[in-house]
Amino acid sequence: MQNQKLLKLFHFLKNKYTLSILFLLVWLIFIDRYDFVTQYRSVAELKRLEKEKAYYELEISRNDKNLKQLQNDPVYLERFAREKYLMKGPNEDVFIIIDKSKVNGKEISTKE
């Protein structure tokens, strides 16, 4: 009984059409330039690049908004310069106050 099944399988695989189809499937799945592994990697890279594109488009729109605001609003320009670049006006002194409860980004509890 086991031999008969093996013989049927052997005769089935010996058929030239079956061999051709199997060869074509193996070729398309593993050997071809556009095999399934390559396709999967390409789709994954496409998704990653689309996320990256969306991030950069959002950043560009934010920067455009800030640029327009900096060009048109002198109050915003002054605030931006003071906050980002620690600039000061004429006859002003800038004092930087360090919160002692936070050192290097870590909160320290003080018990007094």
N, CA, C and O atoms as CSV, one atom per row, in Angstrom:
chain,resi,resn,atom,element,x,y,z
A,1,MET,N,N,0.824,-1.189,0.000
A,1,MET,CA,C,0.000,0.000,0.000
A,1,MET,C,C,0.873,1.261,0.000
A,1,MET,O,O,0.603,2.215,-0.730
A,2,GLN,N,N,1.897,1.251,0.809
A,2,GLN,CA,C,2.829,2.376,0.868
A,2,GLN,C,C,3.561,2.498,-0.475
A,2,GLN,O,O,3.794,3.602,-0.967
A,3,ASN,N,N,3.912,1.365,-1.049
A,3,ASN,CA,C,4.609,1.377,-2.336
A,3,ASN,C,C,3.726,1.927,-3.444
A,3,ASN,O,O,4.205,2.627,-4.336
A,4,GLN,N,N,2.453,1.616,-3.390
A,4,GLN,CA,C,1.542,2.093,-4.426
A,4,GLN,C,C,1.402,3.614,-4.375
A,4,GLN,O,O,1.343,4.273,-5.413
A,5,LYS,N,N,1.349,4.154,-3.187
A,5,LYS,CA,C,1.265,5.613,-3.050
A,5,LYS,C,C,2.536,6.281,-3.573
A,5,LYS,O,O,2.481,7.315,-4.238
A,6,LEU,N,N,3.679,5.673,-3.258
A,6,LEU,CA,C,4.942,6.227,-3.745
A,6,LEU,C,C,5.026,6.129,-5.268
A,6,LEU,O,O,5.528,7.039,-5.927
A,7,LEU,N,N,4.544,5.045,-5.811
A,7,LEU,CA,C,4.556,4.892,-7.265
A,7,LEU,C,C,3.652,5.928,-7.933
A,7,LEU,O,O,4.022,6.512,-8.951
A,8,LYS,N,N,2.462,6.155,-7.357
A,8,LYS,CA,C,1.561,7.171,-7.915
A,8,LYS,C,C,2.205,8.558,-7.848
A,8,LYS,O,O,2.118,9.343,-8.791
A,9,LEU,N,N,2.840,8.837,-6.734
A,9,LEU,CA,C,3.510,10.127,-6.583
A,9,LEU,C,C,4.652,10.258,-7.583
A,9,LEU,O,O,4.839,11.317,-8.181
A,10,PHE,N,N,5.411,9.191,-7.764
A,10,PHE,CA,C,6.531,9.197,-8.702
A,10,PHE,C,C,6.033,9.426,-10.123
A,10,PHE,O,O,6.614,10.218,-10.865
A,11,HIS,N,N,4.968,8.742,-10.504
A,11,HIS,CA,C,4.423,8.915,-11.853
A,11,HIS,C,C,3.849,10.320,-12.030
A,11,HIS,O,O,3.954,10.913,-13.104
A,12,PHE,N,N,3.249,10.840,-10.976
A,12,PHE,CA,C,2.718,12.203,-11.041
A,12,PHE,C,C,3.848,13.212,-11.233
A,12,PHE,O,O,3.735,14.137,-12.037
A,13,LEU,N,N,4.934,13.026,-10.489
A,13,LEU,CA,C,6.063,13.951,-10.596
A,13,LEU,C,C,6.849,13.752,-11.891
A,13,LEU,O,O,7.557,14.656,-12.335
A,14,LYS,N,N,6.729,12.595,-12.484
A,14,LYS,CA,C,7.441,12.295,-13.718
A,14,LYS,C,C,6.778,12.968,-14.922
A,14,LYS,O,O,7.405,13.115,-15.971
A,15,ASN,N,N,5.539,13.368,-14.781
A,15,ASN,CA,C,4.803,14.015,-15.855
A,15,ASN,C,C,5.512,15.324,-16.232
A,15,ASN,O,O,5.920,16.085,-15.355
A,16,LYS,N,N,5.655,15.582,-17.532
A,16,LYS,CA,C,6.399,16.761,-17.975
A,16,LYS,C,C,5.685,18.071,-17.626
A,16,LYS,O,O,6.343,19.088,-17.404
A,17,TYR,N,N,4.367,18.059,-17.575
A,17,TYR,CA,C,3.627,19.268,-17.219
A,17,TYR,C,C,3.783,19.596,-15.727
A,17,TYR,O,O,3.929,20.753,-15.335
A,18,THR,N,N,3.746,18.549,-14.923
A,18,THR,CA,C,3.939,18.745,-13.481
A,18,THR,C,C,5.340,19.267,-13.215
A,18,THR,O,O,5.528,20.181,-12.412
A,19,LEU,N,N,6.319,18.687,-13.888
A,19,LEU,CA,C,7.704,19.154,-13.724
A,19,LEU,C,C,7.853,20.607,-14.171
A,19,LEU,O,O,8.539,21.397,-13.522
A,20,SER,N,N,7.215,20.947,-15.266
A,20,SER,CA,C,7.302,22.323,-15.767
A,20,SER,C,C,6.680,23.306,-14.778
A,20,SER,O,O,7.249,24.360,-14.495
A,21,ILE,N,N,5.504,22.949,-14.256
A,21,ILE,CA,C,4.832,23.831,-13.299
A,21,ILE,C,C,5.649,23.952,-12.019
A,21,ILE,O,O,5.796,25.052,-11.485
A,22,LEU,N,N,6.180,22.847,-11.522
A,22,LEU,CA,C,7.014,22.896,-10.310
A,22,LEU,C,C,8.266,23.739,-10.532
A,22,LEU,O,O,8.645,24.538,-9.676
A,23,PHE,N,N,8.904,23.556,-11.684
A,23,PHE,CA,C,10.091,24.341,-11.987
A,23,PHE,C,C,9.744,25.828,-12.058
A,23,PHE,O,O,10.485,26.664,-11.539
A,24,LEU,N,N,8.627,26.159,-12.696
A,24,LEU,CA,C,8.209,27.551,-12.801
A,24,LEU,C,C,7.920,28.146,-11.425
A,24,LEU,O,O,8.316,29.278,-11.146
A,25,LEU,N,N,7.240,27.401,-10.573
A,25,LEU,CA,C,6.950,27.894,-9.220
A,25,LEU,C,C,8.229,28.116,-8.413
A,25,LEU,O,O,8.379,29.141,-7.748
A,26,VAL,N,N,9.139,27.160,-8.474
A,26,VAL,CA,C,10.417,27.324,-7.754
A,26,VAL,C,C,11.163,28.527,-8.297
A,26,VAL,O,O,11.733,29.308,-7.535
A,27,TRP,N,N,11.161,28.676,-9.597
A,27,TRP,CA,C,11.845,29.808,-10.213
A,27,TRP,C,C,11.240,31.139,-9.742
A,27,TRP,O,O,11.970,32.058,-9.372
A,28,LEU,N,N,9.917,31.234,-9.758
A,28,LEU,CA,C,9.257,32.479,-9.370
A,28,LEU,C,C,9.389,32.779,-7.879
A,28,LEU,O,O,9.493,33.942,-7.487
A,29,ILE,N,N,9.386,31.755,-7.059
A,29,ILE,CA,C,9.425,31.973,-5.616
A,29,ILE,C,C,10.837,32.285,-5.122
A,29,ILE,O,O,11.003,33.149,-4.262
A,30,PHE,N,N,11.854,31.605,-5.644
A,30,PHE,CA,C,13.194,31.716,-5.057
A,30,PHE,C,C,14.258,32.345,-5.957
A,30,PHE,O,O,15.166,33.001,-5.446
A,31,ILE,N,N,14.180,32.171,-7.257
A,31,ILE,CA,C,15.315,32.509,-8.117
A,31,ILE,C,C,15.123,33.815,-8.877
A,31,ILE,O,O,16.094,34.542,-9.092
A,32,ASP,N,N,13.928,34.125,-9.279
A,32,ASP,CA,C,13.646,35.274,-10.134
A,32,ASP,C,C,14.088,36.585,-9.491
A,32,ASP,O,O,14.233,36.684,-8.272
A,33,ARG,N,N,14.297,37.572,-10.332
A,33,ARG,CA,C,14.719,38.892,-9.853
A,33,ARG,C,C,13.666,39.504,-8.929
A,33,ARG,O,O,14.017,40.220,-7.991
A,34,TYR,N,N,12.415,39.242,-9.171
A,34,TYR,CA,C,11.311,39.780,-8.375
A,34,TYR,C,C,10.666,38.678,-7.544
A,34,TYR,O,O,9.445,38.525,-7.549
A,35,ASP,N,N,11.475,37.921,-6.838
A,35,ASP,CA,C,10.945,36.826,-6.015
A,35,ASP,C,C,10.187,37.376,-4.809
A,35,ASP,O,O,10.172,38.584,-4.576
A,36,PHE,N,N,9.567,36.491,-4.054
A,36,PHE,CA,C,8.717,36.915,-2.951
A,36,PHE,C,C,9.491,37.623,-1.838
A,36,PHE,O,O,8.975,38.559,-1.228
A,37,VAL,N,N,10.701,37.193,-1.573
A,37,VAL,CA,C,11.505,37.831,-0.523
A,37,VAL,C,C,11.822,39.273,-0.919
A,37,VAL,O,O,11.721,40.190,-0.104
A,38,THR,N,N,12.202,39.455,-2.162
A,38,THR,CA,C,12.505,40.803,-2.647
A,38,THR,C,C,11.258,41.681,-2.616
A,38,THR,O,O,11.334,42.851,-2.238
A,39,GLN,N,N,10.128,41.134,-3.005
A,39,GLN,CA,C,8.882,41.881,-2.987
A,39,GLN,C,C,8.513,42.305,-1.565
A,39,GLN,O,O,8.082,43.436,-1.339
A,40,TYR,N,N,8.686,41.389,-0.611
A,40,TYR,CA,C,8.374,41.697,0.784
A,40,TYR,C,C,9.271,42.819,1.302
A,40,TYR,O,O,8.798,43.747,1.958
A,41,ARG,N,N,10.549,42.728,1.008
A,41,ARG,CA,C,11.476,43.775,1.447
A,41,ARG,C,C,11.142,45.119,0.803
A,41,ARG,O,O,11.229,46.163,1.450
A,42,SER,N,N,10.763,45.088,-0.463
A,42,SER,CA,C,10.416,46.329,-1.158
A,42,SER,C,C,9.174,46.972,-0.559
A,42,SER,O,O,9.123,48.191,-0.396
A,43,VAL,N,N,8.181,46.170,-0.233
A,43,VAL,CA,C,6.956,46.705,0.371
A,43,VAL,C,C,7.257,47.286,1.750
A,43,VAL,O,O,6.743,48.349,2.099
A,44,ALA,N,N,8.090,46.594,2.542
A,44,ALA,CA,C,8.449,47.096,3.869
A,44,ALA,C,C,9.214,48.413,3.759
A,44,ALA,O,O,8.976,49.333,4.542
A,45,GLU,N,N,10.126,48.511,2.802
A,45,GLU,CA,C,10.881,49.745,2.620
A,45,GLU,C,C,9.970,50.878,2.142
A,45,GLU,O,O,10.131,52.027,2.551
A,46,LEU,N,N,9.016,50.544,1.273
A,46,LEU,CA,C,8.062,51.548,0.802
A,46,LEU,C,C,7.247,52.110,1.955
A,46,LEU,O,O,7.036,53.320,2.027
A,47,LYS,N,N,6.786,51.257,2.852
A,47,LYS,CA,C,6.022,51.720,4.012
A,47,LYS,C,C,6.870,52.621,4.898
A,47,LYS,O,O,6.398,53.653,5.375
A,48,ARG,N,N,8.131,52.227,5.117
A,48,ARG,CA,C,9.033,53.032,5.943
A,48,ARG,C,C,9.267,54.402,5.304
A,48,ARG,O,O,9.263,55.423,5.992
A,49,LEU,N,N,9.467,54.415,4.002
A,49,LEU,CA,C,9.713,55.679,3.308
A,49,LEU,C,C,8.475,56.574,3.291
A,49,LEU,O,O,8.592,57.798,3.350
A,50,GLU,N,N,7.299,55.970,3.213
A,50,GLU,CA,C,6.072,56.769,3.258
A,50,GLU,C,C,5.887,57.416,4.626
A,50,GLU,O,O,5.451,58.564,4.716
A,51,LYS,N,N,6.220,56.675,5.707
A,51,LYS,CA,C,6.151,57.261,7.045
A,51,LYS,C,C,7.155,58.406,7.173
A,51,LYS,O,O,6.849,59.454,7.743
A,52,GLU,N,N,8.344,58.194,6.642
A,52,GLU,CA,C,9.382,59.223,6.685
A,52,GLU,C,C,8.947,60.462,5.900
A,52,GLU,O,O,9.174,61.591,6.334
A,53,LYS,N,N,8.325,60.243,4.752
A,53,LYS,CA,C,7.843,61.354,3.932
A,53,LYS,C,C,6.782,62.156,4.678
A,53,LYS,O,O,6.802,63.386,4.660
A,54,ALA,N,N,5.856,61.457,5.334
A,54,ALA,CA,C,4.806,62.150,6.090
A,54,ALA,C,C,5.412,62.973,7.219
A,54,ALA,O,O,4.976,64.095,7.473
A,55,TYR,N,N,6.423,62.416,7.903
A,55,TYR,CA,C,7.091,63.146,8.982
A,55,TYR,C,C,7.745,64.419,8.452
A,55,TYR,O,O,7.591,65.491,9.038
A,56,TYR,N,N,8.477,64.299,7.342
A,56,TYR,CA,C,9.173,65.466,6.805
A,56,TYR,C,C,8.196,66.503,6.247
A,56,TYR,O,O,8.457,67.702,6.343
A,57,GLU,N,N,7.082,66.065,5.668
A,57,GLU,CA,C,6.084,67.024,5.199
A,57,GLU,C,C,5.488,67.791,6.370
A,57,GLU,O,O,5.245,68.993,6.264
A,58,LEU,N,N,5.250,67.108,7.486
A,58,LEU,CA,C,4.737,67.771,8.680
A,58,LEU,C,C,5.757,68.778,9.210
A,58,LEU,O,O,5.392,69.894,9.581
A,59,GLU,N,N,7.016,68.393,9.247
A,59,GLU,CA,C,8.066,69.305,9.713
A,59,GLU,C,C,8.195,70.513,8.789
A,59,GLU,O,O,8.396,71.634,9.257
A,60,ILE,N,N,8.081,70.293,7.494
A,60,ILE,CA,C,8.168,71.410,6.546
A,60,ILE,C,C,7.022,72.380,6.771
A,60,ILE,O,O,7.223,73.594,6.765
A,61,SER,N,N,5.819,71.852,6.971
A,61,SER,CA,C,4.678,72.751,7.198
A,61,SER,C,C,4.836,73.523,8.514
A,61,SER,O,O,4.492,74.703,8.588
A,62,ARG,N,N,5.354,72.858,9.546
A,62,ARG,CA,C,5.609,73.570,10.819
A,62,ARG,C,C,6.645,74.669,10.637
A,62,ARG,O,O,6.474,75.782,11.136
A,63,ASN,N,N,7.721,74.355,9.920
A,63,ASN,CA,C,8.777,75.353,9.704
A,63,ASN,C,C,8.286,76.510,8.851
A,63,ASN,O,O,8.654,77.660,9.093
A,64,ASP,N,N,7.455,76.217,7.851
A,64,ASP,CA,C,6.889,77.301,7.040
A,64,ASP,C,C,6.020,78.216,7.883
A,64,ASP,O,O,6.074,79.438,7.750
A,65,LYS,N,N,5.217,77.613,8.755
A,65,LYS,CA,C,4.348,78.401,9.634
A,65,LYS,C,C,5.196,79.288,10.548
A,65,LYS,O,O,4.909,80.474,10.708
A,66,ASN,N,N,6.246,78.706,11.150
A,66,ASN,CA,C,7.128,79.492,12.025
A,66,ASN,C,C,7.838,80.595,11.249
A,66,ASN,O,O,7.992,81.708,11.753
A,67,LEU,N,N,8.270,80.295,10.031
A,67,LEU,CA,C,8.970,81.291,9.225
A,67,LEU,C,C,8.053,82.466,8.893
A,67,LEU,O,O,8.455,83.624,9.004
A,68,LYS,N,N,6.824,82.164,8.487
A,68,LYS,CA,C,5.877,83.241,8.183
A,68,LYS,C,C,5.592,84.080,9.419
A,68,LYS,O,O,5.483,85.304,9.348
A,69,GLN,N,N,5.473,83.398,10.555
A,69,GLN,CA,C,5.207,84.121,11.799
A,69,GLN,C,C,6.414,84.980,12.186
A,69,GLN,O,O,6.247,86.101,12.666
A,70,LEU,N,N,7.618,84.462,11.980
A,70,LEU,CA,C,8.827,85.239,12.298
A,70,LEU,C,C,8.965,86.447,11.377
A,70,LEU,O,O,9.425,87.502,11.813
A,71,GLN,N,N,8.574,86.309,10.117
A,71,GLN,CA,C,8.704,87.411,9.172
A,71,GLN,C,C,7.656,88.492,9.397
A,71,GLN,O,O,7.901,89.660,9.097
A,72,ASN,N,N,6.497,88.121,9.918
A,72,ASN,CA,C,5.397,89.083,10.005
A,72,ASN,C,C,5.131,89.621,11.413
A,72,ASN,O,O,4.494,90.665,11.555
A,73,ASP,N,N,5.600,88.940,12.447
A,73,ASP,CA,C,5.264,89.324,13.818
A,73,ASP,C,C,6.535,89.643,14.598
A,73,ASP,O,O,7.249,88.719,14.989
A,74,PRO,N,N,6.843,90.914,14.837
A,74,PRO,CA,C,8.071,91.258,15.557
A,74,PRO,C,C,8.059,90.797,17.016
A,74,PRO,O,O,9.116,90.525,17.586
A,75,VAL,N,N,6.880,90.707,17.621
A,75,VAL,CA,C,6.802,90.224,19.008
A,75,VAL,C,C,7.199,88.749,19.063
A,75,VAL,O,O,7.930,88.326,19.959
A,76,TYR,N,N,6.713,87.979,18.102
A,76,TYR,CA,C,7.075,86.561,18.040
A,76,TYR,C,C,8.563,86.392,17.746
A,76,TYR,O,O,9.212,85.501,18.294
A,77,LEU,N,N,9.100,87.248,16.882
A,77,LEU,CA,C,10.525,87.204,16.554
A,77,LEU,C,C,11.368,87.450,17.799
A,77,LEU,O,O,12.347,86.742,18.039
A,78,GLU,N,N,10.993,88.448,18.588
A,78,GLU,CA,C,11.735,88.748,19.815
A,78,GLU,C,C,11.635,87.581,20.803
A,78,GLU,O,O,12.635,87.198,21.410
A,79,ARG,N,N,10.447,87.021,20.964
A,79,ARG,CA,C,10.258,85.894,21.878
A,79,ARG,C,C,11.069,84.674,21.425
A,79,ARG,O,O,11.677,83.979,22.239
A,80,PHE,N,N,11.063,84.430,20.117
A,80,PHE,CA,C,11.813,83.306,19.559
A,80,PHE,C,C,13.307,83.480,19.810
A,80,PHE,O,O,13.984,82.534,20.214
A,81,ALA,N,N,13.821,84.675,19.572
A,81,ALA,CA,C,15.250,84.949,19.776
A,81,ALA,C,C,15.635,84.801,21.237
A,81,ALA,O,O,16.700,84.265,21.541
A,82,ARG,N,N,14.789,85.265,22.147
A,82,ARG,CA,C,15.087,85.160,23.579
A,82,ARG,C,C,15.063,83.708,24.046
A,82,ARG,O,O,15.932,83.285,24.808
A,83,GLU,N,N,14.072,82.946,23.593
A,83,GLU,CA,C,13.934,81.567,24.072
A,83,GLU,C,C,14.956,80.625,23.452
A,83,GLU,O,O,15.574,79.825,24.154
A,84,LYS,N,N,15.130,80.716,22.166
A,84,LYS,CA,C,15.989,79.745,21.472
A,84,LYS,C,C,17.470,80.096,21.552
A,84,LYS,O,O,18.313,79.209,21.688
A,85,TYR,N,N,17.788,81.376,21.468
A,85,TYR,CA,C,19.188,81.767,21.370
A,85,TYR,C,C,19.666,82.594,22.563
A,85,TYR,O,O,20.779,83.118,22.544
A,86,LEU,N,N,18.841,82.715,23.591
A,86,LEU,CA,C,19.182,83.442,24.812
A,86,LEU,C,C,19.697,84.849,24.518
A,86,LEU,O,O,20.636,85.324,25.157
A,87,MET,N,N,19.073,85.510,23.544
A,87,MET,CA,C,19.457,86.878,23.211
A,87,MET,C,C,18.790,87.835,24.193
A,87,MET,O,O,17.791,87.506,24.832
A,88,LYS,N,N,19.368,89.018,24.293
A,88,LYS,CA,C,18.826,90.014,25.218
A,88,LYS,C,C,18.733,91.357,24.517
A,88,LYS,O,O,19.402,91.608,23.514
A,89,GLY,N,N,17.894,92.206,25.068
A,89,GLY,CA,C,17.742,93.547,24.530
A,89,GLY,C,C,18.846,94.452,25.055
A,89,GLY,O,O,19.615,94.058,25.932
A,90,PRO,N,N,18.925,95.660,24.521
A,90,PRO,CA,C,19.948,96.599,25.014
A,90,PRO,C,C,19.652,96.981,26.471
A,90,PRO,O,O,18.495,97.142,26.859
A,91,ASN,N,N,20.705,97.120,27.256
A,91,ASN,CA,C,20.631,97.482,28.675
A,91,ASN,C,C,19.828,96.465,29.494
A,91,ASN,O,O,19.142,96.834,30.447
A,92,GLU,N,N,19.915,95.201,29.124
A,92,GLU,CA,C,19.254,94.144,29.886
A,92,GLU,C,C,20.301,93.134,30.337
A,92,GLU,O,O,21.329,92.946,29.687
A,93,ASP,N,N,20.021,92.502,31.444
A,93,ASP,CA,C,20.855,91.405,31.914
A,93,ASP,C,C,20.026,90.131,31.884
A,93,ASP,O,O,18.837,90.147,32.202
A,94,VAL,N,N,20.658,89.027,31.500
A,94,VAL,CA,C,19.960,87.749,31.441
A,94,VAL,C,C,20.438,86.899,32.604
A,94,VAL,O,O,21.637,86.678,32.777
A,95,PHE,N,N,19.503,86.432,33.387
A,95,PHE,CA,C,19.817,85.553,34.505
A,95,PHE,C,C,19.218,84.180,34.212
A,95,PHE,O,O,18.023,84.057,33.943
A,96,ILE,N,N,20.049,83.165,34.269
A,96,ILE,CA,C,19.586,81.800,34.058
A,96,ILE,C,C,19.425,81.171,35.431
A,96,ILE,O,O,20.384,81.067,36.195
A,97,ILE,N,N,18.205,80.752,35.736
A,97,ILE,CA,C,17.910,80.172,37.042
A,97,ILE,C,C,17.829,78.662,36.884
A,97,ILE,O,O,17.058,78.141,36.078
A,98,ILE,N,N,18.637,77.979,37.664
A,98,ILE,CA,C,18.657,76.524,37.626
A,98,ILE,C,C,17.851,76.002,38.797
A,98,ILE,O,O,18.081,76.376,39.947
A,99,ASP,N,N,16.913,75.144,38.493
A,99,ASP,CA,C,16.064,74.544,39.522
A,99,ASP,C,C,16.876,73.444,40.205
A,99,ASP,O,O,17.233,72.451,39.572
A,100,LYS,N,N,17.168,73.622,41.499
A,100,LYS,CA,C,18.014,72.658,42.208
A,100,LYS,C,C,17.319,71.321,42.449
A,100,LYS,O,O,17.978,70.322,42.738
A,101,SER,N,N,16.005,71.300,42.333
A,101,SER,CA,C,15.313,70.025,42.518
A,101,SER,C,C,15.455,69.137,41.284
A,101,SER,O,O,15.162,67.943,41.334
A,102,LYS,N,N,15.906,69.728,40.177
A,102,LYS,CA,C,16.147,68.958,38.964
A,102,LYS,C,C,17.594,69.158,38.548
A,102,LYS,O,O,17.975,70.255,38.138
A,103,VAL,N,N,18.391,68.128,38.647
A,103,VAL,CA,C,19.783,68.185,38.241
A,103,VAL,C,C,19.985,67.145,37.151
A,103,VAL,O,O,19.706,65.964,37.358
A,104,ASN,N,N,20.468,67.577,35.996
A,104,ASN,CA,C,20.681,66.704,34.841
A,104,ASN,C,C,19.405,65.953,34.456
A,104,ASN,O,O,19.460,64.781,34.083
A,105,GLY,N,N,18.284,66.613,34.545
A,105,GLY,CA,C,17.029,66.017,34.130
A,105,GLY,C,C,16.423,65.073,35.159
A,105,GLY,O,O,15.337,64.539,34.934
A,106,LYS,N,N,17.101,64.856,36.282
A,106,LYS,CA,C,16.587,63.963,37.313
A,106,LYS,C,C,16.039,64.797,38.469
A,106,LYS,O,O,16.640,65.784,38.892
A,107,GLU,N,N,14.898,64.374,38.956
A,107,GLU,CA,C,14.319,65.101,40.077
A,107,GLU,C,C,14.940,64.606,41.381
A,107,GLU,O,O,15.077,63.403,41.606
A,108,ILE,N,N,15.309,65.553,42.226
A,108,ILE,CA,C,15.912,65.222,43.523
A,108,ILE,C,C,14.964,65.731,44.596
A,108,ILE,O,O,14.588,66.903,44.619
A,109,SER,N,N,14.597,64.839,45.465
A,109,SER,CA,C,13.685,65.275,46.530
A,109,SER,C,C,14.507,65.869,47.667
A,109,SER,O,O,15.492,65.286,48.121
A,110,THR,N,N,14.076,67.041,48.113
A,110,THR,CA,C,14.760,67.716,49.220
A,110,THR,C,C,13.871,67.687,50.429
A,110,THR,O,O,12.744,68.183,50.402
A,111,LYS,N,N,14.377,67.106,51.486
A,111,LYS,CA,C,13.622,67.033,52.741
A,111,LYS,C,C,14.245,68.008,53.716
A,111,LYS,O,O,15.403,67.854,54.105
A,112,GLU,N,N,13.485,69.000,54.107
A,112,GLU,CA,C,14.013,69.994,55.046
A,112,GLU,C,C,13.170,70.037,56.273
A,112,GLU,O,O,13.450,70.813,57.187
